[in-house]
Amino acid sequence: MSEDAANLPPAIEARALVKVYGAKAAVNHLDLYVPRGCFFGFLGPNGAGKTTTIRMLMGLIPPTSGEMSVLGYRLPDQSLEIKRRLGLVPDDTLLFDHLTGGEFIEFAGRMYGLERSLAAERARELLALFELDSESNTKKLIAEYSKGMRKRTAMAASLIHRPDLFLLDEPFEGVDAVGARLMKDILLDQVRRGATVFLTSHVLDVVERLCDRVAIIHEGRLVIEGSLAEMRQAGHETLEDVFVRTVGRARGLETIEWLS
């Protein structure tokens, strides 16, 4: 982290954050601190509360209780200021199927307040950067895109206004190796310029290569947070070892006789 980033409010801060659906707490008194200018991995098993947390940080759903601030702005009071500074890639990549990729990226730029000519210029540059600018691709509607192409388009749209914070929910899911490598390099470049990346992913080796800090959530609660070096009980442990040790099976592996 740069000295300038260290003097700024944290990218994300949550205190005693709770989100209850019916009788179940999807997020249960979560305390979270994400410093500026870092690549932060937010991990957990299915149903742990990761996507719910991201949706609260995006301002899409209100918490049941607790406090949140993003880039020094309080939620929900200053949600508009926060949204202007976010780059979002949600898990379900809700794109407009009846637009081309270029039209959607340009539309995103206009929504963030860019002038029409600048939004169009940046959309063309982003299509080229994400290798979506072939003649066949530029004419395709998003409805015809593969899942990987949809992810690339969502990532491109998230970049168009040069956000200070990226909230990325499984951004590499369905993306081929070439596309994933491209997206990783772009995100690392954004962190080098001072942006913060908050990432969820089930691909732990990717998180291990990219992230400065990692937090693991289980049943809505934060169970461990820190750098990988701080988390490892033994020097040779991988992130997968840490993850399984933290939230894995409480009992030994069971077998089915006919599978043996």
C-alpha positions as CSV (number, residue, x, y, z in Angstrom):
1,M,0.0,0.0,0.0
2,S,1.3,3.5,-0.9
3,E,1.7,6.2,1.8
4,D,-1.1,8.2,0.3
5,A,-3.5,5.2,0.5
6,A,-2.5,4.6,4.1
7,N,-3.7,8.1,5.0
8,L,-7.1,7.6,3.4
9,P,-10.2,6.0,5.0
10,P,-10.4,2.2,4.4
11,A,-11.9,1.0,1.2
12,I,-14.4,-1.1,3.2
13,E,-15.3,-1.1,6.9
14,A,-18.2,-3.1,8.4
15,R,-19.0,-3.3,12.1
16,A,-21.4,-5.9,13.6
17,L,-23.1,-6.3,10.2
18,V,-26.2,-8.5,10.2
19,K,-28.5,-9.6,7.5
20,V,-31.4,-11.9,8.5
21,Y,-33.8,-13.7,6.1
22,G,-36.7,-15.2,8.0
23,A,-35.2,-17.0,10.9
24,K,-31.7,-17.4,9.4
25,A,-28.8,-14.9,9.7
26,A,-27.1,-15.0,6.3
27,V,-24.5,-12.5,7.7
28,N,-24.0,-12.7,11.4
29,H,-22.2,-9.8,13.2
30,L,-19.5,-9.5,10.6
31,D,-16.6,-7.1,11.2
32,L,-14.6,-6.4,8.1
33,Y,-11.7,-4.0,7.4
34,V,-10.3,-3.7,3.8
35,P,-7.4,-1.1,3.5
36,R,-7.0,1.0,0.4
37,G,-4.9,-0.2,-2.5
38,C,-5.0,-3.9,-1.8
39,F,-6.2,-7.0,-3.6
40,F,-8.5,-8.6,-1.0
41,G,-9.9,-12.1,-1.2
42,F,-13.3,-12.8,0.5
43,L,-13.7,-16.5,0.7
44,G,-16.1,-19.1,2.1
45,P,-18.1,-22.2,1.3
46,N,-21.4,-22.1,-0.6
47,G,-24.0,-20.3,1.4
48,A,-21.5,-18.6,3.8
49,G,-22.8,-15.1,3.2
50,K,-20.3,-13.8,0.6
51,T,-22.8,-12.6,-2.1
52,T,-25.1,-11.2,0.6
53,T,-22.2,-9.1,2.0
54,I,-21.3,-7.8,-1.5
55,R,-25.0,-6.9,-2.2
56,M,-25.1,-4.9,1.0
57,L,-21.8,-3.2,0.1
58,M,-23.3,-2.4,-3.3
59,G,-26.4,-0.8,-1.7
60,L,-28.7,-3.4,-3.3
61,I,-30.0,-4.7,0.0
62,P,-30.1,-3.1,3.4
63,P,-28.6,-4.7,6.4
64,T,-30.8,-5.8,9.3
65,S,-28.4,-4.1,11.7
66,G,-24.8,-2.9,11.9
67,E,-22.7,-0.2,10.2
68,M,-20.9,0.0,6.8
69,S,-18.7,2.5,5.1
70,V,-17.2,2.3,1.7
71,L,-14.3,4.7,0.6
72,G,-15.1,6.8,3.6
73,Y,-18.8,7.2,2.8
74,R,-21.5,5.8,5.0
75,L,-24.2,3.4,3.8
76,P,-27.0,3.9,3.2
77,D,-26.9,7.7,3.6
78,Q,-24.2,8.3,1.0
79,S,-24.9,5.4,-1.3
80,L,-25.0,7.6,-4.5
81,E,-21.5,8.9,-3.8
82,I,-20.3,5.3,-3.3
83,K,-21.9,3.9,-6.4
84,R,-20.1,6.6,-8.5
85,R,-16.8,5.2,-7.3
86,L,-17.5,1.4,-7.6
87,G,-16.8,-1.0,-10.4
88,L,-19.1,-4.0,-10.2
89,V,-19.0,-7.5,-11.6
90,P,-21.9,-9.4,-10.0
91,D,-22.0,-13.2,-10.0
92,D,-25.0,-13.2,-12.4
93,T,-23.6,-10.6,-14.8
94,L,-27.0,-8.9,-15.4
95,L,-26.4,-7.4,-18.9
96,F,-28.8,-6.1,-21.5
97,D,-29.2,-9.1,-23.9
98,H,-30.5,-6.9,-26.8
99,L,-27.5,-4.7,-27.0
100,T,-24.1,-5.5,-28.4
101,G,-21.1,-5.6,-26.0
102,G,-19.9,-2.2,-27.3
103,E,-23.3,-0.6,-26.8
104,F,-23.6,-2.0,-23.3
105,I,-20.1,-0.7,-22.3
106,E,-20.9,2.7,-23.7
107,F,-24.3,2.7,-21.9
108,A,-22.4,2.0,-18.6
109,G,-20.1,4.9,-19.3
110,R,-23.1,7.2,-19.8
111,M,-24.7,6.0,-16.6
112,Y,-21.6,7.0,-14.8
113,G,-21.8,10.5,-16.2
114,L,-19.3,10.3,-19.1
115,E,-19.9,12.5,-22.2
116,R,-21.3,10.5,-25.1
117,S,-18.1,10.9,-27.2
118,L,-15.8,9.9,-24.4
119,A,-18.0,6.9,-23.4
120,A,-18.0,5.7,-27.1
121,E,-14.2,6.1,-27.3
122,R,-13.5,4.3,-24.1
123,A,-16.0,1.5,-25.1
124,R,-14.0,0.9,-28.3
125,E,-10.7,0.8,-26.4
126,L,-12.1,-1.6,-23.8
127,L,-13.5,-3.9,-26.4
128,A,-10.0,-4.1,-27.9
129,L,-8.4,-4.6,-24.5
130,F,-10.7,-7.5,-23.7
131,E,-10.3,-9.0,-27.2
132,L,-14.0,-8.6,-28.0
133,D,-13.4,-6.4,-31.0
134,S,-13.3,-8.9,-33.8
135,E,-15.8,-8.2,-36.6
136,S,-18.0,-11.1,-35.7
137,N,-18.1,-10.2,-32.0
138,T,-18.8,-6.5,-32.4
139,K,-22.0,-7.4,-34.3
140,K,-23.2,-10.0,-31.9
141,L,-25.9,-9.2,-29.3
142,I,-25.0,-10.1,-25.7
143,A,-27.7,-12.7,-25.9
144,E,-25.4,-14.7,-28.2
145,Y,-22.4,-14.4,-25.9
146,S,-20.8,-17.3,-24.1
147,K,-20.6,-17.0,-20.3
148,G,-16.9,-16.1,-20.6
149,M,-17.7,-13.3,-23.0
150,R,-20.4,-12.0,-20.7
151,K,-17.9,-11.9,-17.8
152,R,-15.4,-10.0,-20.0
153,T,-18.0,-7.5,-21.0
154,A,-19.1,-7.0,-17.4
155,M,-15.5,-6.4,-16.4
156,A,-15.0,-4.0,-19.3
157,A,-18.1,-2.0,-18.2
158,S,-16.8,-1.9,-14.6
159,L,-13.6,-0.2,-15.7
160,I,-15.0,2.6,-18.0
161,H,-15.2,5.3,-15.2
162,R,-11.8,4.3,-13.6
163,P,-13.4,3.3,-10.2
164,D,-11.6,3.4,-6.9
165,L,-13.0,0.1,-5.7
166,F,-14.0,-3.1,-7.6
167,L,-16.5,-5.5,-6.1
168,L,-16.2,-8.8,-8.0
169,D,-18.3,-11.8,-7.3
170,E,-16.8,-14.9,-9.0
171,P,-15.4,-12.9,-11.9
172,F,-13.5,-15.8,-13.5
173,E,-16.3,-18.3,-13.5
174,G,-16.8,-19.7,-17.0
175,V,-13.8,-17.7,-18.4
176,D,-11.2,-19.6,-20.4
177,A,-7.5,-19.6,-19.4
178,V,-6.6,-16.8,-21.9
179,G,-9.5,-14.6,-20.8
180,A,-8.8,-15.2,-17.1
181,R,-5.1,-14.3,-17.5
182,L,-6.1,-11.1,-19.3
183,M,-8.6,-10.1,-16.6
184,K,-6.1,-10.9,-13.8
185,D,-3.4,-8.7,-15.4
186,I,-5.9,-5.8,-15.8
187,L,-7.0,-6.1,-12.2
188,L,-3.4,-6.2,-10.9
189,D,-2.6,-3.1,-13.0
190,Q,-5.6,-1.3,-11.3
191,V,-4.3,-2.2,-7.9
192,R,-0.9,-0.8,-8.9
193,R,-2.5,2.5,-9.8
194,G,-4.1,2.6,-6.3
195,A,-7.5,1.0,-6.7
196,T,-8.8,-1.7,-4.4
197,V,-10.1,-5.0,-5.5
198,F,-12.6,-7.0,-3.3
199,L,-12.9,-10.5,-4.8
200,T,-14.9,-13.6,-4.1
201,S,-13.8,-16.8,-5.9
202,H,-13.9,-20.6,-5.3
203,V,-10.7,-20.9,-7.4
204,L,-8.3,-20.8,-4.4
205,D,-5.1,-21.0,-6.4
206,V,-6.1,-17.9,-8.3
207,V,-6.8,-16.1,-5.0
208,E,-3.5,-17.3,-3.6
209,R,-1.6,-15.8,-6.6
210,L,-3.5,-12.5,-6.7
211,C,-4.5,-11.4,-3.2
212,D,-2.5,-9.5,-0.6
213,R,-5.0,-10.3,2.2
214,V,-7.7,-12.9,2.6
215,A,-10.8,-13.2,4.8
216,I,-12.8,-16.4,5.3
217,I,-16.4,-16.3,6.2
218,H,-18.4,-19.3,7.5
219,E,-22.1,-19.4,8.4
220,G,-22.2,-15.6,8.2
221,R,-19.3,-15.0,10.6
222,L,-15.7,-14.0,9.9
223,V,-13.5,-16.9,11.1
224,I,-10.0,-15.8,9.9
225,E,-8.5,-12.7,8.2
226,G,-5.0,-11.7,7.4
227,S,-2.1,-12.2,4.9
228,L,-1.4,-15.8,3.8
229,A,1.8,-15.7,5.8
230,E,-0.2,-14.9,9.0
231,M,-2.7,-17.6,8.3
232,R,-0.4,-20.5,7.6
233,Q,0.3,-22.7,10.6
234,A,3.1,-24.4,8.7
235,G,5.2,-22.7,6.1
236,H,4.3,-25.2,3.4
237,E,0.5,-24.8,3.7
238,T,-1.5,-23.7,0.7
239,L,-4.5,-21.5,0.8
240,E,-6.6,-24.6,0.2
241,D,-5.0,-26.2,3.3
242,V,-5.9,-23.1,5.3
243,F,-9.4,-23.0,3.9
244,V,-10.2,-26.7,4.6
245,R,-8.6,-26.5,8.0
246,T,-10.8,-23.5,8.9
247,V,-14.2,-24.4,7.5
248,G,-13.8,-28.0,6.3
249,R,-15.2,-31.3,7.5
250,A,-15.4,-31.7,11.3
251,R,-15.2,-35.5,10.8
252,G,-13.2,-37.8,8.6
253,L,-14.0,-38.6,5.0
254,E,-16.8,-41.1,4.8
255,T,-16.8,-43.7,2.0
256,I,-19.5,-45.5,0.2
257,E,-18.8,-49.2,-0.1
258,W,-19.8,-49.6,-3.7
259,L,-17.5,-46.7,-4.7
260,S,-14.5,-48.2,-3.1
